[in-house]
Amino acid sequence: MKFHLPSFLLGYTAGAGSVLLSRHVRPLLVELATSAYRFGDMVMARTAIKQEDLEDLLAEAKARARRATANGHANGHARA
């Protein structure tokens, strides 16, 4: 195999450039990942709050339905 200097220099430059570039890009990637985790945490927190609100609403509706049923049976009204 014959040594080809331009190919060697091109490969060496690409390798060195990727190392230098990665040193500058890494902080940006870390910041992007941090922002993504913060966003995910915010979404999960808001989802939990909304889920609790929905559970409270359903529990209140269930209690009202059972009270209405109990009141109907106590008054002698059979509901279908």
Secondary structure, DSSP 8 states (H G I E B T S, - for coil): ----HHHHHHHHHHHHHHHHHHHHHHHHHHHHHHHHHHHHHHHHHHHHHHHHHHHHHHHHHHHHHHHHHHHHHHTT----
